[in-house]
Amino acid sequence: MSEGRDPRCEYCLTGDSHQCESYREHGITGLPGGFAEYVTVPGGQCGAYSRGDRSRSRRARRAAGVRAARGRFRRARGVVMRSARRAIARCARSSCAAAGRLGCSSCNTSAAWPASTDG
């Protein structure tokens, strides 16, 4: 991604963003990666879902390779993405300011979080 530059550079426009001077990617160019406790994500790479939109939620979990066991999850504050039992991304309200600096326009604060991480 080209750090919100407008107009975008020739590399970003042609799909060769990995050659961009301003290129930043989670886990590769200094931004926190999948094993970080908190990860801020630019708004262009985020999507918000309503609580009642179960079909989109199922599709998103399938695309991420995530299976939710019935009764293992409860509601909590923060945007959460889970793989098996390990959290790989969480944007809590306290980190929304940092997310805003990267272009994130909103934080979804009603994501699923496991009731227990004890195994």
Buried (B, 14 or more C-beta within 10 A) or exposed (E): BBBEEEEBBEBBEEEEBEEBEBBBEBEEEEBEEEEBEBBBBBBEEBEEBEEEEEEEBEEBBEEEEBEEEEEEBEEBBBBBBBEEEEBBBBBBEEBBEEBBEBBBEEBBBEBBBBEEEEE
